[in-house]
Amino acid sequence: MGQIDSKLEELGIELPQPLILPSANRTSAVQAGSMLYLSGHGAALLEDGSVRRRGKVGLEITEEEAYSTARAVAIKMIATLKHALGDLDRVQKVVKILGMINSHPDFERQNIVLNGASDLFFEVFGPEIGCHARSSVGVDGLVDRQPVEIEGVFLVRD
């Protein structure tokens, strides 16, 4: 068992199924050289029934609920990483994540919601690998009314 798998076990995190997209014209992960790009992972496709998978943050979903959803999305992203790489220890750096938060126009704390994912990557991969650049944006809507969608860029070893 690798270091990251051991860390996941220590944290009590069981990985769900990876994101498999239903179309031949796109995929959940693309590697270009040493960079791995993950497609947007949305809350609507989560198996975790304990988090909110639909609704607008600041209107139907609280900031705290959205934080938990972002964390669950990051766990799904790690499952996709493992599926794409075979070994999570191949991740050299979480380079950047982009979080799109389906939020009420008056909601101004999208960054706090995205901390659910940032905190998880930092906790699982540690400060050297897990500290990353990021952007969080509020959007008027997402597919299936999901509250959060996150994409990521990762530096990987051969």
Buried (B, 14 or more C-beta within 10 A) or exposed (E): EEEBBEBBEEEEBEBBEBBEEEEEEEBBBEEEEEEBBBBBBBBBBBEBEEBBBBBBBBBBBBBEBBBBBBBBBBBBBBBBBBBBBEBBBBBBBBBBBBBBBBBBEEBEBBBBBBBBBBBBBBBBBEEEBBEBEBEBEBEEEBEEBBBBBBBBBBBBEE
